């Protein structure tokens, strides 16, 4: 993951966590959880301030989480009371396999080849019929924002490449939602399932 992006979150971890902690995510999490075994284990990949991890745990799920920002890991650990692994996507090595991988607004900070490598590797961390949820900003072009954060754009071409390179994964749901922080922004939500 890009160093300047990680540094941004190191410098703004507490504020970012507070700004996003009470964002309404019930509907999106509900779509994801429909495919998770009640005794299943979830991986929160790029957990930020720990918002979703905590909700999953409160609903009885076992949850592992990691983030590339040491400060964000500290904030998430304080909020959830759990240990957060500090590493980026290429460094993460699981002890378990998962019923679901939740990558909410985290893959969008990867470089293009890192993004595709994520699916090549992380599909192997799924149980049979396990799912991956991820969200990307609609209409964003590859590049840095005014805060020095790297953003990767997303479109049908990139979705089709994921599916063509990973025939074990199939698209279950693809939908768009308005930003719940009231910004003029639309999110692309994607749910993929491992076929076997």
N, CA, C and O of each residue as an XYZ file, in Angstrom:
784
protein
N       0.844     -1.192      0.000
C       0.000      0.000      0.000
C       0.881      1.244      0.000
O       1.977      1.240      0.561
N       0.404      2.284     -0.619
C       1.159      3.527     -0.776
C       1.511      4.156      0.579
O       0.654      4.297      1.451
N       2.779      4.528      0.736
C       3.270      5.047      2.020
C       2.578      6.344      2.422
O       2.275      6.535      3.600
N       2.323      7.238      1.472
C       1.690      8.518      1.833
C       0.254      8.315      2.291
O      -0.247      9.076      3.120
N      -0.412      7.296      1.758
C      -1.777      6.982      2.198
C      -1.763      6.482      3.638
O      -2.584      6.905      4.452
N      -0.835      5.586      3.952
C      -0.722      5.085      5.321
C      -0.404      6.225      6.275
O      -0.952      6.289      7.375
N       0.473      7.119      5.862
C       0.855      8.233      6.732
C      -0.328      9.159      6.996
O      -0.473      9.681      8.102
N      -1.172      9.366      5.988
C      -2.377     10.179      6.205
C      -3.218      9.578      7.332
O      -3.661     10.298      8.227
N      -3.432      8.292      7.290
C      -4.263      7.655      8.321
C      -3.557      7.598      9.672
O      -4.216      7.629     10.711
N      -2.239      7.517      9.674
C      -1.517      7.623     10.940
C      -1.762      8.982     11.595
O      -1.940      9.070     12.810
N      -1.769     10.024     10.793
C      -1.916     11.379     11.324
C      -3.350     11.727     11.690
O      -3.580     12.603     12.524
N      -4.328     11.047     11.070
C      -5.739     11.404     11.261
C      -6.578     10.254     11.804
O      -7.803     10.265     11.678
N      -5.929      9.265     12.404
C      -6.637      8.040     12.799
C      -7.810      8.304     13.733
O      -8.921      7.834     13.484
N      -7.573      9.047     14.798
C      -8.631      9.275     15.785
C      -9.807     10.033     15.177
O     -10.965      9.669     15.381
N      -9.500     11.083     14.435
C     -10.574     11.884     13.835
C     -11.341     11.086     12.790
O     -12.568     11.160     12.726
N     -10.625     10.326     11.978
C     -11.276      9.507     10.962
C     -12.208      8.492     11.614
O     -13.339      8.301     11.166
N     -11.735      7.851     12.662
C     -12.556      6.845     13.351
C     -13.818      7.479     13.924
O     -14.907      6.915     13.814
N     -13.669      8.650     14.534
C     -14.829      9.322     15.125
C     -15.817      9.783     14.055
O     -17.030      9.719     14.252
N     -15.290     10.246     12.922
C     -16.160     10.740     11.847
C     -16.960      9.615     11.190
O     -18.058      9.848     10.685
N     -16.415      8.401     11.195
C     -17.066      7.296     10.478
C     -17.728      6.271     11.397
O     -18.380      5.344     10.915
N     -17.572      6.422     12.700
C     -18.013      5.384     13.640
C     -19.513      5.114     13.586
O     -19.939      3.968     13.728
N     -20.317      6.154     13.383
C     -21.768      5.981     13.447
C     -22.432      6.108     12.078
O     -23.629      6.374     11.975
N     -21.633      5.913     11.034
C     -22.198      5.905      9.688
C     -23.152      4.720      9.571
O     -22.849      3.619     10.030
N     -24.307      4.959      8.952
C     -25.317      3.910      8.818
C     -24.843      2.871      7.805
O     -24.712      3.166      6.617
N     -24.590      1.662      8.281
C     -24.114      0.573      7.427
C     -24.976     -0.677      7.566
O     -24.622     -1.735      7.044
N     -26.099     -0.566      8.262
C     -26.905     -1.746      8.593
C     -27.319     -2.519      7.338
O     -27.192     -3.743      7.296
N     -27.812     -1.811      6.318
C     -28.321     -2.498      5.127
C     -27.210     -3.268      4.412
O     -27.413     -4.406      3.989
N     -26.043     -2.648      4.278
C     -24.941     -3.292      3.568
C     -24.413     -4.471      4.367
O     -24.161     -5.540      3.812
N     -24.246     -4.276      5.672
C     -23.787     -5.402      6.498
C     -24.794     -6.553      6.457
O     -24.399     -7.718      6.485
N     -26.085     -6.239      6.391
C     -27.118     -7.281      6.358
C     -27.010     -8.132      5.100
O     -27.187     -9.349      5.160
N     -26.720     -7.503      3.956
C     -26.533     -8.258      2.711
C     -25.372     -9.236      2.875
O     -25.486    -10.408      2.514
N     -24.271     -8.760      3.413
C     -23.085     -9.589      3.640
C     -23.382    -10.733      4.604
O     -23.025    -11.880      4.338
N     -24.034    -10.423      5.719
C     -24.239    -11.424      6.772
C     -25.232    -12.515      6.376
O     -25.244    -13.583      6.988
N     -26.058    -12.268      5.371
C     -26.961    -13.315      4.878
C     -26.187    -14.541      4.404
O     -26.721    -15.650      4.391
N     -24.933    -14.341      4.015
C     -24.133    -15.432      3.467
C     -23.130    -15.997      4.475
O     -22.330    -16.867      4.129
N     -23.167    -15.513      5.709
C     -22.207    -15.934      6.721
C     -22.863    -16.911      7.687
O     -23.923    -16.630      8.246
N     -22.234    -18.043      7.874
C     -22.704    -19.024      8.849
C     -22.725    -18.381     10.236
O     -21.787    -17.665     10.586
N     -23.771    -18.616     11.038
C     -23.838    -18.007     12.378
C     -22.621    -18.322     13.242
O     -22.275    -17.544     14.131
N     -21.971    -19.456     12.987
C     -20.759    -19.804     13.723
C     -19.509    -19.466     12.919
O     -18.407    -19.904     13.249
N     -19.697    -18.678     11.854
C     -18.589    -18.396     10.947
C     -17.618    -17.362     11.480
O     -17.902    -16.627     12.426
N     -16.475    -17.333     10.845
C     -15.425    -16.363     11.188
C     -15.312    -15.362     10.047
O     -15.359    -15.723      8.871
N     -15.160    -14.087     10.425
C     -15.080    -12.990      9.464
C     -13.699    -12.352      9.548
O     -13.134    -12.212     10.632
N     -13.166    -11.969      8.400
C     -11.945    -11.166      8.349
C     -12.310     -9.756      7.922
O     -12.876     -9.555      6.847
N     -11.984     -8.770      8.769
C     -12.169     -7.357      8.422
C     -10.838     -6.878      7.847
O      -9.890     -6.609      8.585
N     -10.781     -6.775      6.529
C      -9.533     -6.485      5.813
C      -9.412     -4.987      5.562
O     -10.074     -4.435      4.682
N      -8.558     -4.341      6.346
C      -8.469     -2.884      6.307
C      -9.559     -2.308      7.190
O     -10.462     -1.620      6.714
N      -9.468     -2.597      8.481
C     -10.601     -2.384      9.406
C     -10.815     -0.938      9.822
O     -11.830     -0.629     10.446
N      -9.876     -0.029      9.490
C     -10.060      1.357      9.920
C     -10.176      1.456     11.424
O      -9.382      0.868     12.159
N     -11.167      2.202     11.879
C     -11.352      2.416     13.310
C     -12.051      1.292     14.053
O     -12.299      1.412     15.253
N     -12.376      0.197     13.367
C     -12.975     -0.961     14.021
C     -14.484     -0.949     14.105
O     -15.074     -1.778     14.798
N     -15.120     -0.016     13.403
C     -16.584      0.121     13.462
C     -17.308     -1.178     13.123
O     -18.132     -1.655     13.903
N     -17.003     -1.743     11.968
C     -17.734     -2.929     11.521
C     -17.314     -4.166     12.299
O     -18.139     -5.033     12.588
N     -16.040     -4.247     12.637
C     -15.559     -5.367     13.443
C     -16.350     -5.476     14.741
O     -16.762     -6.565     15.139
N     -16.554     -4.349     15.387
C     -17.262     -4.356     16.666
C     -18.708     -4.813     16.490
O     -19.214     -5.584     17.306
N     -19.370     -4.353     15.446
C     -20.759     -4.766     15.198
C     -20.827     -6.269     14.922
O     -21.708     -6.958     15.435
N     -19.908     -6.766     14.121
C     -19.898     -8.211     13.850
C     -19.718     -9.007     15.141
O     -20.401    -10.008     15.356
N     -18.806     -8.566     15.994
C     -18.576     -9.270     17.265
C     -19.809     -9.199     18.152
O     -20.161    -10.180     18.807
N     -20.467     -8.047     18.177
C     -21.670     -7.891     18.999
C     -22.802     -8.792     18.512
O     -23.726     -9.105     19.262
N     -22.719     -9.205     17.245
C     -23.706    -10.130     16.689
C     -23.262    -11.582     16.783
O     -23.875    -12.461     16.176
N     -22.198    -11.838     17.540
C     -21.806    -13.207     17.853
C     -20.784    -13.837     16.940
O     -20.480    -15.021     17.086
N     -20.235    -13.072     15.986
C     -19.265    -13.640     15.063
C     -17.847    -13.543     15.614
O     -17.519    -12.607     16.344
N     -17.018    -14.505     15.265
C     -15.588    -14.414     15.523
C     -14.986    -13.554     14.414
O     -15.263    -13.771     13.235
N     -14.175    -12.592     14.790
C     -13.661    -11.631     13.807
C     -12.164    -11.442     13.991
O     -11.688    -11.231     15.107
N     -11.430    -11.517     12.900
C     -10.040    -11.106     12.853
C      -9.969     -9.832     12.020
O     -10.814     -9.598     11.156
N      -8.958     -9.012     12.286
C      -8.872     -7.746     11.563
C      -7.422     -7.326     11.404
O      -6.561     -7.653     12.221
N      -7.180     -6.593     10.328
C      -5.869     -5.975     10.145
C      -6.028     -4.631      9.466
O      -7.041     -4.354      8.824
N      -5.005     -3.797      9.619
C      -4.957     -2.507      8.941
C      -3.488     -2.152      8.737
O      -2.624     -2.581      9.501
N      -3.216     -1.366      7.698
C      -1.833     -1.007      7.390
C      -1.323      0.163      8.221
O      -0.114      0.376      8.307
N      -2.223      0.923      8.831
C      -1.829      2.088      9.621
C      -1.666      1.703     11.091
O      -2.639      1.289     11.721
N      -0.454      1.831     11.656
C      -0.272      1.503     13.076
C      -1.192      2.306     14.002
O      -1.707      1.771     14.983
N      -1.391      3.566     13.692
C      -2.263      4.390     14.546
C      -3.709      3.952     14.439
O      -4.434      3.945     15.433
N      -4.133      3.587     13.236
C      -5.502      3.109     13.066
C      -5.691      1.789     13.805
O      -6.754      1.545     14.375
N      -4.674      0.940     13.798
C      -4.744     -0.316     14.554
C      -4.897     -0.035     16.046
O      -5.666     -0.703     16.737
N      -4.169      0.946     16.528
C      -4.256      1.300     17.948
C      -5.670      1.775     18.301
O      -6.245      1.350     19.304
N      -6.220      2.659     17.467
C      -7.564      3.192     17.706
C      -8.601      2.068     17.661
O      -9.485      1.992     18.515
N      -8.482      1.199     16.653
C      -9.438      0.094     16.506
C      -9.340     -0.876     17.679
O     -10.355     -1.386     18.154
N      -8.132     -1.126     18.140
C      -7.940     -2.030     19.274
C      -8.565     -1.458     20.541
O      -9.199     -2.185     21.306
N      -8.390     -0.159     20.764
C      -9.000      0.486     21.933
C     -10.521      0.439     21.844
O     -11.198      0.248     22.854
N     -11.053      0.611     20.654
C     -12.510      0.651     20.471
C     -13.147     -0.727     20.616
O     -14.223     -0.858     21.199
N     -12.484     -1.753     20.087
C     -13.083     -3.096     20.071
C     -12.639     -3.959     21.245
O     -13.295     -4.944     21.582
N     -11.526     -3.587     21.864
C     -10.971     -4.425     22.924
C     -10.258     -5.651     22.406
O      -9.969     -6.571     23.172
N      -9.969     -5.680     21.122
C      -9.325     -6.836     20.504
C      -7.991     -6.438     19.881
O      -7.756     -5.269     19.575
N      -7.131     -7.422     19.702
C      -5.852     -7.182     19.035
C      -6.090     -7.042     17.532
O      -6.804     -7.843     16.929
N      -5.493     -6.033     16.947
C      -5.574     -5.807     15.508
C      -4.188     -6.064     14.921
O      -3.198     -5.518     15.409
N      -4.111     -6.881     13.890
C      -2.837     -7.127     13.228
C      -2.463     -5.919     12.382
O      -3.273     -5.440     11.588
N      -1.242     -5.429     12.547
C      -0.791     -4.272     11.777
C       0.054     -4.758     10.606
O       1.203     -5.163     10.785
N      -0.515     -4.715      9.423
C       0.190     -5.129      8.209
C      -0.612     -4.642      7.010
O      -1.772     -4.251      7.140
N       0.021     -4.672      5.840
C      -0.759     -4.337      4.657
C      -1.290     -5.624      4.014
O      -1.068     -6.722      4.524
N      -1.985     -5.472      2.901
C      -2.651     -6.622      2.286
C      -1.662     -7.694      1.837
O      -1.953     -8.887      1.923
N      -0.495     -7.269      1.360
C       0.480     -8.241      0.863
C       1.160     -9.005      1.990
O       1.699    -10.089      1.767
N       1.140     -8.452      3.191
C       1.830     -9.069      4.325
C       0.940     -9.975      5.169
O       1.449    -10.799      5.928
N      -0.371     -9.838      5.051
C      -1.272    -10.579      5.926
C      -1.192    -12.077      5.673
O      -1.249    -12.532      4.531
N      -1.058    -12.843      6.767
C      -1.087    -14.297      6.701
C      -2.066    -14.801      7.759
O      -1.875    -14.543      8.947
N      -3.104    -15.510      7.346
C      -4.147    -15.914      8.289
C      -3.796    -17.182      9.056
O      -3.009    -18.007      8.592
N      -4.391    -17.323     10.233
C      -4.339    -18.568     10.990
C      -5.560    -19.431     10.700
O      -5.576    -20.621     11.017
N      -6.579    -18.830     10.096
C      -7.855    -19.498      9.882
C      -8.297    -19.309      8.437
O      -7.692    -18.544      7.685
N      -9.362    -20.017      8.059
C     -10.103    -19.663      6.860
C     -11.409    -19.014      7.309
O     -11.802    -19.122      8.471
N     -12.076    -18.339      6.374
C     -13.171    -17.451      6.746
C     -14.449    -17.733      5.965
O     -14.419    -18.144      4.805
N     -15.570    -17.498      6.641
C     -16.870    -17.529      5.962
C     -17.072    -16.269      5.141
O     -17.787    -16.279      4.138
N     -16.440    -15.183      5.568
C     -16.578    -13.930      4.845
C     -15.386    -13.016      5.056
O     -14.800    -12.971      6.138
N     -15.040    -12.291      4.005
C     -14.003    -11.254      4.070
C     -14.678     -9.928      3.765
O     -15.303     -9.759      2.719
N     -14.543     -9.001      4.685
C     -15.184     -7.683      4.605
C     -14.084     -6.659      4.314
O     -13.203     -6.434      5.143
N     -14.142     -6.041      3.133
C     -13.135     -5.047      2.741
C     -13.855     -3.755      2.366
O     -13.927     -3.375      1.197
N     -14.379     -3.101      3.383
C     -15.199     -1.902      3.193
C     -14.295     -0.674      3.030
O     -13.591     -0.283      3.961
N     -14.325     -0.079      1.846
C     -13.577      1.155      1.555
C     -12.092      1.021      1.877
O     -11.459      1.972      2.336
N     -11.544     -0.165      1.635
C     -10.115     -0.363      1.898
C      -9.332     -0.743      0.636
O      -8.198     -0.294      0.468
N      -9.902     -1.546     -0.240
C      -9.193     -1.933     -1.456
C      -8.969     -0.756     -2.394
O      -8.092     -0.801     -3.256
N      -9.755      0.287     -2.228
C      -9.634      1.447     -3.112
C      -8.319      2.198     -2.937
O      -7.993      3.071     -3.741
N      -7.563      1.867     -1.892
C      -6.259      2.508     -1.692
C      -5.102      1.680     -2.259
O      -3.941      2.051     -2.088
N      -5.403      0.566     -2.930
C      -4.351     -0.277     -3.494
C      -3.984      0.160     -4.906
O      -4.822      0.673     -5.647
N      -2.732     -0.050     -5.265
C      -2.331      0.115     -6.662
C      -2.999     -0.991     -7.483
O      -3.435     -2.001     -6.931
N      -3.076     -0.801     -8.776
C      -3.851     -1.721     -9.619
C      -3.422     -3.177     -9.453
O      -4.266     -4.046     -9.235
N      -2.128     -3.450     -9.553
C      -1.698     -4.845     -9.475
C      -1.850     -5.409     -8.059
O      -2.083     -6.607     -7.896
N      -1.719     -4.562     -7.035
C      -1.989     -4.995     -5.661
C      -3.459     -5.384     -5.514
O      -3.793     -6.355     -4.834
N      -4.323     -4.617     -6.157
C      -5.763     -4.860     -6.102
C      -6.091     -6.238     -6.672
O      -6.820     -7.008     -6.047
N      -5.562     -6.551     -7.841
C      -5.862     -7.850     -8.440
C      -5.183     -8.984     -7.689
O      -5.716    -10.091     -7.619
N      -4.010     -8.715     -7.127
C      -3.323     -9.728     -6.325
C      -4.123    -10.069     -5.068
O      -4.066    -11.200     -4.584
N      -4.867     -9.096     -4.539
C      -5.705     -9.353     -3.367
C      -6.639    -10.525     -3.633
O      -6.717    -11.435     -2.807
N      -7.338    -10.534     -4.741
C      -8.310    -11.597     -5.024
C      -7.610    -12.927     -5.271
O      -8.109    -13.978     -4.869
N      -6.455    -12.885     -5.932
C      -5.701    -14.116     -6.171
C      -5.320    -14.789     -4.854
O      -5.377    -16.014     -4.746
N      -4.934    -14.003     -3.860
C      -4.494    -14.565     -2.582
C      -5.643    -14.814     -1.621
O      -5.752    -15.896     -1.044
N      -6.495    -13.821     -1.449
C      -7.478    -13.897     -0.368
C      -8.612    -14.867     -0.659
O      -9.289    -15.299      0.274
N      -8.844    -15.227     -1.914
C      -9.849    -16.258     -2.192
C      -9.442    -17.581     -1.537
O     -10.290    -18.409     -1.203
N      -8.131    -17.766     -1.360
C      -7.645    -18.987     -0.725
C      -7.904    -19.013      0.776
O      -7.774    -20.059      1.413
N      -8.265    -17.875      1.337
C      -8.559    -17.789      2.770
C     -10.043    -17.979      3.059
O     -10.474    -17.897      4.210
N     -10.822    -18.233      2.009
C     -12.263    -18.437      2.166
C     -12.597    -19.914      2.301
O     -11.968    -20.762      1.668
N     -13.588    -20.216      3.128
C     -14.207    -21.537      3.136
C     -14.987    -21.722      1.833
O     -15.232    -20.755      1.113
N     -15.371    -22.949      1.536
C     -16.272    -23.193      0.410
C     -17.542    -22.367      0.597
O     -18.116    -22.341      1.685
N     -17.969    -21.704     -0.447
C     -19.152    -20.822     -0.449
C     -18.952    -19.552      0.371
O     -19.915    -18.828      0.625
N     -17.721    -19.271      0.788
C     -17.447    -18.022      1.494
C     -17.559    -16.823      0.558
O     -17.509    -16.972     -0.663
N     -17.710    -15.639      1.135
C     -17.937    -14.436      0.334
C     -16.909    -13.351      0.648
O     -16.358    -13.271      1.745
N     -16.680    -12.524     -0.367
C     -15.879    -11.307     -0.223
C     -16.773    -10.122     -0.543
O     -17.378    -10.064     -1.613
N     -16.856     -9.177      0.385
C     -17.527     -7.903      0.115
C     -16.464     -6.823      0.000
O     -15.542     -6.765      0.813
N     -16.591     -5.970     -1.008
C     -15.733     -4.790     -1.081
C     -16.498     -3.617     -1.667
O     -17.482     -3.799     -2.385
N     -16.037     -2.410     -1.353
C     -16.682     -1.202     -1.860
C     -15.635     -0.254     -2.421
O     -14.530     -0.132     -1.893
N     -16.013      0.415     -3.504
C     -15.140      1.349     -4.209
C     -15.933      2.624     -4.498
O     -17.161      2.598     -4.586
N     -15.215      3.733     -4.645
C     -15.876      4.985     -4.999
C     -16.186      5.002     -6.493
O     -15.329      4.680     -7.316
N     -17.409      5.378     -6.836
C     -17.841      5.446     -8.221
C     -17.288      6.712     -8.879
O     -17.290      7.789     -8.282
N     -16.819      6.566    -10.114
C     -16.396      7.735    -10.881
C     -15.022      8.282    -10.550
O     -14.631      9.332    -11.059
N     -14.280      7.575     -9.698
C     -12.947      8.043     -9.309
C     -11.917      7.532    -10.310
O     -11.962      6.373    -10.724
N     -10.990      8.406    -10.694
C      -9.887      7.996    -11.555
C      -8.673      7.654    -10.694
O      -8.536      8.157     -9.579
N      -7.805      6.807    -11.208
C      -6.587      6.457    -10.486
C      -5.770      7.715    -10.203
O      -5.531      8.527    -11.097
N      -5.344      7.865     -8.946
C      -4.510      9.015     -8.627
C      -4.632      9.416     -7.168
O      -5.337      8.779     -6.385
N      -3.928     10.485     -6.822
C      -3.894     10.981     -5.446
C      -4.938     12.076     -5.245
O      -5.197     12.876     -6.144
N      -5.536     12.098     -4.048
C      -6.442     13.196     -3.725
C      -5.650     14.346     -3.098
O      -4.424     14.294     -3.002
N      -6.370     15.374     -2.679
C      -5.704     16.567     -2.138
C      -5.001     16.297     -0.817
O      -4.170     17.092     -0.380
N      -5.333     15.173     -0.176
C      -4.695     14.811      1.097
C      -3.532     13.843      0.927
O      -2.947     13.390      1.911
N      -3.198     13.526     -0.317
C      -2.077     12.621     -0.555
C      -2.427     11.150     -0.479
O      -1.539     10.300     -0.424
N      -3.720     10.841     -0.475
C      -4.143      9.444     -0.452
C      -4.308      8.925     -1.877
O      -4.887      9.599     -2.729
N      -3.796      7.725     -2.127
C      -3.970      7.089     -3.422
C      -5.354      6.467     -3.522
O      -5.818      5.813     -2.589
N      -6.015      6.676     -4.668
C      -7.302      6.042     -4.945
C      -7.249      5.306     -6.273
O      -6.703      5.797     -7.261
N      -7.829      4.122     -6.269
C      -7.939      3.319     -7.478
C      -9.369      3.405     -7.992
O     -10.321      3.196     -7.240
N      -9.514      3.709     -9.264
C     -10.848      3.727     -9.859
C     -11.381      2.313    -10.032
O     -10.639      1.337     -9.932
N     -12.680      2.221    -10.292
C     -13.289      0.905    -10.473
C     -14.396      0.996    -11.501
O     -15.188      1.938    -11.494
N     -14.448      0.014    -12.383
C     -15.484     -0.033    -13.416
C     -15.699     -1.481    -13.830
O     -15.077     -2.392    -13.283
N     -16.583     -1.686    -14.798
C     -16.902     -3.049    -15.235
C     -15.680     -3.776    -15.784
O     -15.572     -4.995    -15.658
N     -14.767     -3.035    -16.389
C     -13.566     -3.655    -16.943
C     -12.745     -4.315    -15.838
O     -12.256     -5.433    -15.999
N     -12.602     -3.619    -14.727
C     -11.820     -4.188    -13.623
C     -12.582     -5.317    -12.928
O     -11.976     -6.293    -12.487
N     -13.885     -5.191    -12.829
C     -14.672     -6.288    -12.264
C     -14.553     -7.531    -13.141
O     -14.380     -8.637    -12.629
N     -14.643     -7.359    -14.443
C     -14.542     -8.496    -15.354
C     -13.168     -9.152    -15.272
O     -13.049    -10.368    -15.420
N     -12.132     -8.349    -15.037
C     -10.794     -8.934    -14.892
C     -10.710     -9.784    -13.623
O     -10.123    -10.865    -13.642
N     -11.292     -9.304    -12.523
C     -11.327    -10.110    -11.290
C     -11.943    -11.467    -11.579
O     -11.394    -12.502    -11.201
N     -13.093    -11.457    -12.254
C     -13.832    -12.696    -12.487
C     -13.120    -13.607    -13.477
O     -13.152    -14.828    -13.324
N     -12.478    -13.030    -14.488
C     -11.787    -13.859    -15.479
C     -10.526    -14.487    -14.893
O     -10.165    -15.605    -15.259
N      -9.849    -13.775    -13.980
C      -8.620    -14.300    -13.380
C      -8.907    -15.243    -12.213
O      -8.024    -15.977    -11.768
N     -10.139    -15.218    -11.725
C     -10.492    -16.021    -10.550
C     -11.799    -16.765    -10.811
O     -12.838    -16.393    -10.267
N     -11.761    -17.807    -11.633
C     -13.000    -18.515    -11.972
C     -13.674    -19.166    -10.771
O     -14.836    -19.565    -10.850
N     -12.939    -19.276     -9.641
C     -13.562    -19.818     -8.423
C     -14.559    -18.835     -7.810
O     -15.382    -19.218     -6.979
N     -14.482    -17.556     -8.225
C     -15.347    -16.523     -7.660
C     -16.458    -16.165     -8.636
O     -16.223    -16.040     -9.838
N     -17.652    -16.004     -8.121
C     -18.761    -15.542     -8.950
C     -19.407    -14.316     -8.302
O     -19.373    -14.141     -7.084
N     -19.985    -13.489     -9.139
C     -20.622    -12.275     -8.650
C     -22.012    -12.610     -8.121
O     -22.853    -13.134     -8.851
N     -22.243    -12.309     -6.865
C     -23.544    -12.532     -6.235
C     -24.400    -11.271     -6.302
O     -25.596    -11.334     -6.588
N     -23.777    -10.133     -6.035
C     -24.539     -8.883     -6.008
C     -23.600     -7.724     -6.339
O     -22.442     -7.699     -5.924
N     -24.134     -6.768     -7.099
C     -23.409     -5.546     -7.474
C     -24.418     -4.416     -7.376
O     -25.415     -4.412     -8.097
N     -24.174     -3.464     -6.498
C     -25.148     -2.401     -6.317
C     -24.474     -1.107     -5.891
O     -23.360     -1.106     -5.368
N     -25.174     -0.007     -6.126
C     -24.638      1.310     -5.796
C     -25.453      1.929     -4.664
O     -26.667      1.749     -4.573
N     -24.752      2.661     -3.809
C     -25.407      3.338     -2.684
C     -24.868      4.753     -2.570
O     -23.731      5.030     -2.949
N     -25.691      5.641     -2.046
C     -25.244      7.008     -1.783
C     -24.392      7.039     -0.525
O     -24.550      6.211      0.372
N     -23.501      7.992     -0.475
C     -22.602      8.130      0.668
C     -23.395      8.491      1.919
O     -24.218      9.406      1.892
N     -23.151      7.777      3.012
C     -23.900      8.009      4.251
C     -23.307      9.104      5.128
O     -23.822      9.392      6.209
N     -22.213      9.717      4.655
C     -21.694     10.922      5.320
C     -22.188     12.188      4.632
O     -21.696     13.285      4.895
N     -23.171     12.020      3.746
C     -23.834     13.140      3.055
C     -22.917     13.861      2.079
O     -23.166     15.012      1.723
N     -21.853     13.181      1.646
C     -21.005     13.762      0.609
C     -21.618     13.469     -0.751
O     -22.414     12.540     -0.891
N     -21.253     14.254     -1.744
C     -21.740     14.041     -3.104
C     -20.924     12.918     -3.726
O     -20.007     13.149     -4.514
N     -21.285     11.698     -3.350
C     -20.450     10.552     -3.672
C     -21.321      9.301     -3.726
O     -22.212      9.113     -2.898
N     -21.052      8.458     -4.704
C     -21.739      7.176     -4.827
C     -20.729      6.053     -4.649
O     -19.605      6.126     -5.146
N     -21.145      5.013     -3.932
C     -20.292      3.858     -3.692
C     -20.746      2.682     -4.547
O     -21.943      2.452     -4.725
N     -19.776      1.944     -5.073
C     -20.039      0.677     -5.744
C     -19.789     -0.432     -4.723
O     -18.719     -0.498     -4.119
N     -20.769     -1.288     -4.538
C     -20.669     -2.408     -3.597
C     -20.685     -3.707     -4.381
O     -21.507     -3.888     -5.280
N     -19.784     -4.604     -4.043
C     -19.690     -5.871     -4.769
C     -19.586     -7.016     -3.773
O     -18.830     -6.947     -2.804
N     -20.351     -8.068     -4.024
C     -20.298     -9.282     -3.215
C     -19.981    -10.452     -4.131
O     -20.733    -10.748     -5.060
N     -18.866    -11.111     -3.864
C     -18.428    -12.269     -4.629
C     -18.477    -13.508     -3.743
O     -18.295    -13.419     -2.528
N     -18.723    -14.656     -4.354
C     -18.788    -15.907     -3.602
C     -17.852    -16.951     -4.210
O     -17.756    -17.092     -5.429
N     -17.170    -17.672     -3.332
C     -16.303    -18.768     -3.771
C     -17.181    -19.958     -4.114
O     -18.020    -20.368     -3.312
N     -16.993    -20.504     -5.280
C     -17.898    -21.546     -5.796
C     -17.672    -22.915     -5.181
O     -18.564    -23.763     -5.202
N     -16.484    -23.136     -4.633
C     -16.187    -24.463     -4.063
C     -15.043    -24.344     -3.096
O     -14.630    -25.340     -2.502
